């Protein structure tokens, strides 16, 4: 008998930032299960500090109509950084939104060759315990 257990985590964009503590907590609960996968969004570390952080906070307030002070608290410079959070974590795929064929407006496709532009916020798929 095969037993498949699925963890579904819904994260409210902008309001519940991904953190190293969260990943350690998640890994400690998933590691006992073999062949687990996790898919999550990350933001580039540069948007978590200094001028860029203030710019993101301002944009969120304006676009979301929120005065809650939402911002990013955690970021990575590259996907492989998350492998350091647990010995069983292996990044298998990353997907920047700029690679989507249906990206709108279409002129954003022009930025695909520039990694510093395409890795502002992107999705990572990792395996745990493979």
N, C-alpha and C positions, 0 to 999 in steps of 0.2 A: 504494500500500500504506500503510495506516494503522498506525502503531506506537504502542502504548499501553504505557507503563511504569508499574507500580504500586509505590509504596513502602509497605510495611506496617511500622508502628512500634508495638510493643506496649510500653506503659509500665507498670511495676509501680506501682500506686496507692500513694502515700505514700512509696515508697522511692527513686524516681528522679524528683526534682522537675524540672519544666520550667524552663528558664533562658534568659536572653537569649543566652548563649554557644551553647546547643543550637540555638536558632532561627537564629542567624547561620550556624552550621555547616550546618544543614539547607538553608537558603535558598541557600547557596553551591553546594550539590550539586544542587539542583533547578532553579535559575534557567535553566540551559541548555535545559531541557525546556519547551516552550510548553504552556500550558493545564494547569498543575499545580494540584492542590488539596491542602490539608492540614486535617485536623480534629483538634483537641486540646482537652484540658481545661485550664482555668486556675482559679486560686484568687484571691480578692480579696487585694490587697496588705496589708490590715490584719492578715491572719492570718500574716504573715511577720515580725512585729516585736512587741516589748513583751509586754504581758499576753496578748494573743490568741495569740501564738506559743507561750507557755508553756502556755496552756490546751489548744491543739491537741496539743502534745507529750505532755502528761499523758493526754489522752484516747486518743491512739494507743497509748501504753504500756499503758494499762488494757484497751482493746478488742482490741489485737493481741497482748498478752502479750509485748511486745518491750521490751528495755532498750537497744536500739540508738540511741535518741535521734532517731528519725525526725521530721522536721518539714518545713514548707514553707520554701524559701529564696527563692523568687521569686513575685511576684504582680503583677496588674494591677488598676487601679481601674475600667477600662472596656475593652471589646474593641478599640476603635480604636487603643489604645496599641501593639498589635503591628504596625500599619502603619508605624510609625517604624523598624522593624528592617530594612527593605529597600524600595527604591523600587518593586519589583514586587509587594509584598504588599497585598492588598485584602481586608478583612473583608467577607464577603457574608452571613453569618448567625451568630446566636448563639442558644443554646438553654439556658435555665436549667431545672433539673430540676423546679422548681415549676410549670412550664407543662405538664408531663406529665399527661395525663388520668387515668392509672393510678397517680398518686402515692399512696403509702401512708405513714403513715396519712392518711386523706382530709382531716383538719382542716388539713393543711399548705397546702391550696388557699387558705385564708384569708389567707395571707401574699403571695399573688401581686401585689397592688397595691403592695407595699413593695419597691422596688428594692434597698434596702440588705439586705434579707433574701434576695431571690432571686438576688443576685449574690455569693454566698459562694463557690460553686464551680459553674462552668458550662462548656458546650462552645462552642467557636468554630470556624467553618468559614471558611477564607480561600482565596483564589486567589493563585497566584504566576505572574507572567508573562503575564497576560491582557491 
